[in-house]
Amino acid sequence: MAVHSSEPEHIAISKAKGITIDWKDGHRSEYGLRYLRDHCPCASCTGAHGTPPAASPFEMYKPALKITAVEPAGSYALQISWNDGHRSGIYSYDHLRSICPCAECKEMGTDSISRV
């Protein structure tokens, strides 16, 4: 399996559409909002506290998902705040590269997190 760079060259953020990262190895990853939110690596979302993620009691109404803020977390990650109130997910560049949704990466099996 090829080794991929998890060092970003350029990061473009659209609070209404998602995040695009151009990696130093020339690869481009485009992450839509729902994909990013569904792949949140925090303990609450992954069930690492021993309890599965809680479902909202208001599933009939979901406002359009948006990013409210993105802050660097050191030199290794992005911390994303969402309009649903969630803000504890720190998306390391290694994590973002491993979940790249492009066809090439899916073929190579780099999507190491699978969620419904």
Secondary structure, 3 states (H helix, E strand, C coil): CCCCCCCEEEEEEECCCEEEEEECCCCEEEEEHHHHHHCCCCHHHHCCCCCCCCCCCCCCCCCCCCEEEEEEECCCEEEEEECCCCCCCEEEHHHHHHCCCCHHHHHHCCCCCCCC
